[in-house]
Amino acid sequence: MAPPFEVVRIAGALGAELRGIDLSRPLDAATVAAIRAAWLEHQVVFFPGQRLDEPAFMTFARVMGQPVEYPFVKGLPGFPEIIEVKKLEHERSNFGGIWHTDTSYLERPPSATLLLARELPLYGGDTEFASGYAAWASLSEGLRTTLRPLRAVASSAKADVSKTREDRLRTDGRGEAPRTYEAVHPVARTHPETGRVSLYVNVAHTARFEGWTEAESEPLLAYLFDHQRRAEHTCRFRWTPGALALWDNRCVLHNPVNDYHGHRRVLHRITLAGDVPR
């Protein structure tokens, strides 16, 4: 049966727009199932032109999973699971402005992220996405054999990503003393719903391989980080007013492009509870 909306792919590796659906209205079970099937197939899906206030945004998020709070930045008043992803006119760093999967330093990283456009710059501010499936599949069999048994240490304290949080911690930080989170996850992650394998490392959080030093790990990790963001593994989304993105953190990386200095960009983000990577 065809889904009750139009599915338009935007790139070869991942990404599709789901057109002709109003997420502010109640969704029946068949529509929810079709959205979930499209999301699992395309890894990141985009819903243009949505009109969602905070309660409606939370309602749709709960349809897709269990919203969870972000450990470093407090949520909106009355909606602790919704954080503002923003860069103000005077700021130079953009929040999370580096290739990453969200909070992979947690024992149970989020399964999904929803990001909703609120205020957009006159130009720029696109978000790039990369498929961990495509990155894994395009490695040589020899390297896949080497990587399959490895686990990697993810940390919230790597310097490059910590810098991107500084403005938000000053204005929206939770107030308690900053904490470092660390977790160990398989390099080759098997998706619990699709059964597909993805390359599960990222330059923002992956510090080293378990049992290896950082110096020993660095050359191979540098190769993998470059490999992940090869153009043929990616798609790029240009935000429009009210657009909503939903991506699968179990197999997708993303990178917000920081090319709009002097302009304001505000989006609202919800992450959904995930499982222990296997």
C-alpha positions as a Markdown table, in Angstrom:
| # | Residue | x | y | z |
|---|---|---|---|---|
| 1 | Met | 0.0 | 0.0 | 0.0 |
| 2 | Ala | 1.3 | 3.5 | -0.9 |
| 3 | Pro | 2.0 | 5.8 | 2.0 |
| 4 | Pro | -0.5 | 8.7 | 2.6 |
| 5 | Phe | 2.2 | 11.2 | 1.6 |
| 6 | Glu | 4.7 | 11.8 | -1.2 |
| 7 | Val | 8.3 | 10.5 | -0.6 |
| 8 | Val | 10.9 | 12.4 | -2.6 |
| 9 | Arg | 14.5 | 11.3 | -2.2 |
| 10 | Ile | 17.1 | 14.1 | -2.1 |
| 11 | Ala | 20.4 | 12.1 | -2.4 |
| 12 | Gly | 21.6 | 8.6 | -3.2 |
| 13 | Ala | 23.0 | 7.6 | 0.2 |
| 14 | Leu | 20.2 | 8.9 | 2.5 |
| 15 | Gly | 17.5 | 11.5 | 2.9 |
| 16 | Ala | 13.9 | 12.1 | 1.7 |
| 17 | Glu | 11.3 | 14.7 | 2.0 |
| 18 | Leu | 7.8 | 13.5 | 3.1 |
| 19 | Arg | 5.4 | 15.9 | 1.5 |
| 20 | Gly | 1.7 | 16.4 | 1.9 |
| 21 | Ile | 1.4 | 15.6 | 5.6 |
| 22 | Asp | 0.3 | 17.9 | 8.5 |
| 23 | Leu | 1.9 | 16.8 | 11.7 |
| 24 | Ser | -0.2 | 19.1 | 13.8 |
| 25 | Arg | -3.2 | 16.9 | 13.1 |
| 26 | Pro | -3.8 | 13.5 | 14.8 |
| 27 | Leu | -2.1 | 10.7 | 12.9 |
| 28 | Asp | -3.7 | 7.3 | 12.5 |
| 29 | Ala | -1.8 | 4.1 | 13.0 |
| 30 | Ala | -1.3 | 3.5 | 9.3 |
| 31 | Thr | 0.2 | 7.0 | 8.8 |
| 32 | Val | 2.6 | 6.6 | 11.8 |
| 33 | Ala | 3.7 | 3.2 | 10.4 |
| 34 | Ala | 4.3 | 4.7 | 7.0 |
| 35 | Ile | 6.4 | 7.5 | 8.5 |
| 36 | Arg | 8.4 | 5.1 | 10.5 |
| 37 | Ala | 9.0 | 2.8 | 7.5 |
| 38 | Ala | 10.2 | 5.8 | 5.4 |
| 39 | Trp | 12.5 | 7.0 | 8.2 |
| 40 | Leu | 14.1 | 3.6 | 8.7 |
| 41 | Glu | 14.6 | 3.3 | 4.9 |
| 42 | His | 16.0 | 6.8 | 4.2 |
| 43 | Gln | 17.6 | 7.3 | 7.6 |
| 44 | Val | 16.8 | 11.0 | 7.7 |
| 45 | Val | 13.4 | 12.5 | 6.6 |
| 46 | Phe | 12.2 | 16.0 | 6.3 |
| 47 | Phe | 8.7 | 17.4 | 6.7 |
| 48 | Pro | 8.5 | 20.9 | 5.1 |
| 49 | Gly | 6.1 | 23.7 | 6.1 |
| 50 | Gln | 4.9 | 22.4 | 9.5 |
| 51 | Arg | 3.1 | 24.6 | 12.0 |
| 52 | Leu | 3.9 | 23.1 | 15.3 |
| 53 | Asp | 3.8 | 24.8 | 18.7 |
| 54 | Glu | 5.6 | 23.2 | 21.6 |
| 55 | Pro | 2.8 | 20.9 | 22.7 |
| 56 | Ala | 2.2 | 19.7 | 19.1 |
| 57 | Phe | 5.9 | 19.2 | 18.7 |
| 58 | Met | 6.0 | 17.1 | 21.8 |
| 59 | Thr | 2.9 | 15.1 | 20.7 |
| 60 | Phe | 4.6 | 14.1 | 17.5 |
| 61 | Ala | 7.9 | 13.2 | 19.2 |
| 62 | Arg | 6.0 | 10.9 | 21.6 |
| 63 | Val | 4.4 | 9.2 | 18.6 |
| 64 | Met | 7.9 | 8.3 | 17.4 |
| 65 | Gly | 9.5 | 7.4 | 20.8 |
| 66 | Gln | 10.3 | 8.6 | 24.3 |
| 67 | Pro | 11.6 | 12.1 | 24.6 |
| 68 | Val | 14.7 | 12.5 | 26.9 |
| 69 | Glu | 16.5 | 15.5 | 28.4 |
| 70 | Tyr | 19.9 | 16.7 | 27.1 |
| 71 | Pro | 22.5 | 16.5 | 29.8 |
| 72 | Phe | 24.2 | 19.9 | 29.3 |
| 73 | Val | 21.5 | 22.5 | 28.4 |
| 74 | Lys | 18.2 | 23.1 | 30.1 |
| 75 | Gly | 15.0 | 22.8 | 28.1 |
| 76 | Leu | 12.3 | 25.3 | 27.5 |
| 77 | Pro | 10.0 | 26.3 | 30.4 |
| 78 | Gly | 7.4 | 23.6 | 30.8 |
| 79 | Phe | 9.1 | 21.4 | 28.2 |
| 80 | Pro | 12.4 | 20.1 | 29.6 |
| 81 | Glu | 13.0 | 17.8 | 26.7 |
| 82 | Ile | 12.9 | 20.6 | 24.1 |
| 83 | Ile | 16.2 | 22.6 | 23.9 |
| 84 | Glu | 17.0 | 25.6 | 21.7 |
| 85 | Val | 19.7 | 25.0 | 19.2 |
| 86 | Lys | 20.7 | 28.5 | 18.5 |
| 87 | Lys | 23.4 | 30.9 | 17.3 |
| 88 | Leu | 22.9 | 34.6 | 18.0 |
| 89 | Glu | 24.0 | 37.5 | 15.9 |
| 90 | His | 27.1 | 38.3 | 17.9 |
| 91 | Glu | 28.3 | 34.6 | 18.3 |
| 92 | Arg | 30.9 | 32.9 | 16.1 |
| 93 | Ser | 30.6 | 29.3 | 17.1 |
| 94 | Asn | 27.4 | 27.3 | 16.3 |
| 95 | Phe | 26.1 | 24.7 | 18.7 |
| 96 | Gly | 27.3 | 21.3 | 17.8 |
| 97 | Gly | 29.2 | 22.7 | 14.8 |
| 98 | Ile | 31.1 | 19.5 | 14.0 |
| 99 | Trp | 30.3 | 16.1 | 12.4 |
| 100 | His | 28.8 | 14.0 | 15.1 |
| 101 | Thr | 26.0 | 11.7 | 16.3 |
| 102 | Asp | 24.1 | 13.1 | 19.2 |
| 103 | Thr | 25.4 | 12.2 | 22.7 |
| 104 | Ser | 27.2 | 9.0 | 21.7 |
| 105 | Tyr | 29.1 | 9.4 | 25.0 |
| 106 | Leu | 26.1 | 8.1 | 26.8 |
| 107 | Glu | 25.6 | 4.4 | 27.6 |
| 108 | Arg | 22.2 | 4.6 | 25.8 |
| 109 | Pro | 22.6 | 7.2 | 23.1 |
| 110 | Pro | 19.4 | 8.5 | 21.6 |
| 111 | Ser | 17.7 | 6.6 | 18.9 |
| 112 | Ala | 16.5 | 9.7 | 17.0 |
| 113 | Thr | 16.6 | 13.4 | 16.9 |
| 114 | Leu | 13.9 | 15.8 | 15.8 |
| 115 | Leu | 14.9 | 19.3 | 14.8 |
| 116 | Leu | 12.3 | 22.0 | 14.0 |
| 117 | Ala | 13.1 | 25.4 | 12.3 |
| 118 | Arg | 12.0 | 28.4 | 14.3 |
| 119 | Glu | 14.1 | 31.4 | 13.1 |
| 120 | Leu | 16.4 | 31.1 | 10.1 |
| 121 | Pro | 19.2 | 33.4 | 8.8 |
| 122 | Leu | 18.9 | 35.2 | 5.5 |
| 123 | Tyr | 21.2 | 32.6 | 3.9 |
| 124 | Gly | 23.3 | 29.6 | 5.0 |
| 125 | Gly | 22.8 | 27.4 | 8.0 |
| 126 | Asp | 22.2 | 24.2 | 6.1 |
| 127 | Thr | 22.7 | 20.8 | 7.8 |
| 128 | Glu | 24.7 | 18.0 | 6.3 |
| 129 | Phe | 23.9 | 14.4 | 7.0 |
| 130 | Ala | 26.0 | 11.2 | 6.4 |
| 131 | Ser | 25.0 | 7.6 | 6.3 |
| 132 | Gly | 26.9 | 5.2 | 8.6 |
| 133 | Tyr | 25.5 | 2.3 | 6.4 |
| 134 | Ala | 27.1 | 3.7 | 3.3 |
| 135 | Ala | 30.4 | 4.4 | 5.1 |
| 136 | Trp | 30.6 | 0.9 | 6.4 |
| 137 | Ala | 29.6 | -0.8 | 3.1 |
| 138 | Ser | 32.2 | 1.1 | 1.1 |
| 139 | Leu | 35.1 | 0.0 | 3.2 |
| 140 | Ser | 37.3 | -2.8 | 2.0 |
| 141 | Glu | 36.5 | -6.3 | 3.3 |
| 142 | Gly | 40.0 | -6.3 | 4.9 |
| 143 | Leu | 39.3 | -3.2 | 6.9 |
| 144 | Arg | 35.8 | -4.3 | 7.9 |
| 145 | Thr | 37.4 | -7.5 | 9.2 |
| 146 | Thr | 39.8 | -5.5 | 11.3 |
| 147 | Leu | 37.1 | -3.2 | 12.6 |
| 148 | Arg | 34.4 | -5.7 | 13.4 |
| 149 | Pro | 35.7 | -6.8 | 16.9 |
| 150 | Leu | 36.8 | -3.3 | 17.9 |
| 151 | Arg | 35.0 | -1.0 | 20.4 |
| 152 | Ala | 35.6 | 2.7 | 20.7 |
| 153 | Val | 35.6 | 5.1 | 23.7 |
| 154 | Ala | 33.3 | 8.1 | 23.3 |
| 155 | Ser | 33.8 | 11.2 | 25.5 |
| 156 | Ser | 31.8 | 14.4 | 26.0 |
| 157 | Ala | 35.0 | 16.3 | 26.7 |
| 158 | Lys | 36.8 | 16.3 | 23.4 |
| 159 | Ala | 38.1 | 19.9 | 22.8 |
| 160 | Asp | 36.6 | 20.6 | 19.4 |
| 161 | Val | 33.0 | 19.8 | 20.4 |
| 162 | Ser | 33.3 | 21.3 | 23.8 |
| 163 | Lys | 34.0 | 24.7 | 22.2 |
| 164 | Thr | 30.7 | 24.6 | 20.3 |
| 165 | Arg | 28.8 | 24.3 | 23.6 |
| 166 | Glu | 30.4 | 27.3 | 25.4 |
| 167 | Asp | 27.9 | 30.0 | 24.3 |
| 168 | Arg | 24.9 | 27.8 | 25.2 |
| 169 | Leu | 26.3 | 26.7 | 28.6 |
| 170 | Arg | 26.8 | 30.4 | 29.5 |
| 171 | Thr | 23.2 | 31.3 | 28.6 |
| 172 | Asp | 21.2 | 28.1 | 29.0 |
| 173 | Gly | 23.4 | 25.7 | 31.0 |
| 174 | Arg | 21.8 | 23.5 | 33.6 |
| 175 | Gly | 23.7 | 25.2 | 36.4 |
| 176 | Glu | 25.2 | 22.2 | 38.1 |
| 177 | Ala | 28.9 | 21.5 | 37.8 |
| 178 | Pro | 29.8 | 20.3 | 34.3 |
| 179 | Arg | 30.3 | 16.6 | 34.1 |
| 180 | Thr | 32.2 | 14.4 | 31.6 |
| 181 | Tyr | 30.4 | 11.5 | 30.2 |
| 182 | Glu | 32.1 | 8.5 | 28.7 |
| 183 | Ala | 30.9 | 5.2 | 27.1 |
| 184 | Val | 32.3 | 2.4 | 25.1 |
| 185 | His | 30.5 | 1.2 | 21.9 |
| 186 | Pro | 31.1 | -1.2 | 19.0 |
| 187 | Val | 32.7 | 0.4 | 15.9 |
| 188 | Ala | 30.5 | -1.8 | 13.7 |
| 189 | Arg | 27.0 | -1.2 | 15.1 |
| 190 | Thr | 24.1 | -3.4 | 14.1 |
| 191 | His | 20.8 | -1.5 | 13.9 |
| 192 | Pro | 18.3 | -3.1 | 16.2 |
| 193 | Glu | 15.4 | -2.6 | 13.8 |
| 194 | Thr | 16.9 | -3.0 | 10.3 |
| 195 | Gly | 19.7 | -5.4 | 11.1 |
| 196 | Arg | 22.1 | -3.3 | 8.9 |
| 197 | Val | 25.6 | -2.5 | 10.0 |
| 198 | Ser | 26.9 | 1.1 | 10.3 |
| 199 | Leu | 30.3 | 2.6 | 11.0 |
| 200 | Tyr | 29.6 | 4.0 | 14.5 |
| 201 | Val | 32.4 | 6.5 | 15.3 |
| 202 | Asn | 32.4 | 10.3 | 15.0 |
| 203 | Val | 35.1 | 13.0 | 15.1 |
| 204 | Ala | 33.3 | 15.0 | 17.8 |
| 205 | His | 33.1 | 12.3 | 20.5 |
| 206 | Thr | 35.2 | 9.2 | 19.6 |
| 207 | Ala | 38.5 | 9.5 | 21.5 |
| 208 | Arg | 40.3 | 6.1 | 20.9 |
| 209 | Phe | 39.7 | 2.4 | 20.4 |
| 210 | Glu | 39.3 | 0.4 | 23.6 |
| 211 | Gly | 42.6 | -1.0 | 24.7 |
| 212 | Trp | 44.5 | 1.3 | 22.4 |
| 213 | Thr | 46.2 | 4.6 | 23.3 |
| 214 | Glu | 45.0 | 7.9 | 21.7 |
| 215 | Ala | 48.2 | 8.1 | 19.7 |
| 216 | Glu | 47.8 | 4.5 | 18.4 |
| 217 | Ser | 44.1 | 5.2 | 17.5 |
| 218 | Glu | 44.6 | 8.6 | 15.8 |
| 219 | Pro | 45.7 | 7.5 | 12.3 |
| 220 | Leu | 43.0 | 4.9 | 11.8 |
| 221 | Leu | 40.3 | 7.1 | 13.3 |
| 222 | Ala | 41.4 | 10.1 | 11.2 |
| 223 | Tyr | 41.0 | 7.9 | 8.1 |
| 224 | Leu | 37.5 | 6.7 | 9.2 |
| 225 | Phe | 36.3 | 10.3 | 10.0 |
| 226 | Asp | 37.4 | 11.4 | 6.5 |
| 227 | His | 35.8 | 8.4 | 4.9 |
| 228 | Gln | 32.4 | 9.0 | 6.7 |
| 229 | Arg | 32.0 | 12.4 | 5.2 |
| 230 | Arg | 32.8 | 11.6 | 1.6 |
| 231 | Ala | 30.3 | 13.4 | -0.6 |
| 232 | Glu | 28.7 | 10.2 | -1.9 |
| 233 | His | 27.8 | 9.2 | 1.7 |
| 234 | Thr | 26.0 | 12.5 | 2.4 |
| 235 | Cys | 23.0 | 14.7 | 1.8 |
| 236 | Arg | 22.5 | 18.4 | 2.5 |
| 237 | Phe | 19.3 | 20.0 | 3.7 |
| 238 | Arg | 18.4 | 23.7 | 3.2 |
| 239 | Trp | 16.1 | 24.8 | 6.0 |
| 240 | Thr | 12.8 | 26.6 | 5.3 |
| 241 | Pro | 10.3 | 28.0 | 7.8 |
| 242 | Gly | 8.6 | 25.3 | 9.8 |
| 243 | Ala | 10.6 | 22.5 | 8.4 |
| 244 | Leu | 11.2 | 19.5 | 10.6 |
| 245 | Ala | 14.0 | 16.9 | 10.3 |
| 246 | Leu | 13.9 | 13.5 | 11.9 |
| 247 | Trp | 17.0 | 11.4 | 11.8 |
| 248 | Asp | 18.2 | 8.0 | 13.1 |
| 249 | Asn | 21.2 | 8.5 | 15.4 |
| 250 | Arg | 22.0 | 4.8 | 15.3 |
| 251 | Cys | 23.2 | 5.1 | 11.7 |
| 252 | Val | 23.4 | 8.9 | 10.8 |
| 253 | Leu | 25.9 | 11.7 | 11.5 |
| 254 | His | 25.2 | 15.3 | 11.0 |
| 255 | Asn | 27.0 | 18.6 | 10.7 |
| 256 | Pro | 25.4 | 22.1 | 10.9 |
| 257 | Val | 27.2 | 24.4 | 8.5 |
| 258 | Asn | 28.4 | 27.6 | 10.2 |
| 259 | Asp | 28.2 | 30.1 | 7.3 |
| 260 | Tyr | 25.8 | 32.8 | 8.5 |
| 261 | His | 27.8 | 35.1 | 10.9 |
| 262 | Gly | 25.9 | 38.1 | 12.0 |
| 263 | His | 22.5 | 36.4 | 11.7 |
| 264 | Arg | 20.3 | 34.5 | 14.2 |
| 265 | Arg | 19.4 | 30.9 | 13.7 |
| 266 | Val | 17.1 | 29.1 | 16.2 |
| 267 | Leu | 15.8 | 25.6 | 16.0 |
| 268 | His | 14.1 | 23.4 | 18.6 |
| 269 | Arg | 15.4 | 19.9 | 19.3 |
| 270 | Ile | 14.1 | 16.8 | 20.9 |
| 271 | Thr | 16.0 | 13.5 | 21.2 |
| 272 | Leu | 14.3 | 10.1 | 21.8 |
| 273 | Ala | 15.5 | 7.4 | 24.1 |
| 274 | Gly | 17.7 | 4.7 | 22.6 |
| 275 | Asp | 19.2 | 1.3 | 23.4 |
| 276 | Val | 22.7 | 0.1 | 24.2 |
| 277 | Pro | 24.6 | -0.2 | 20.9 |
| 278 | Arg | 25.4 | -3.8 | 19.9 |
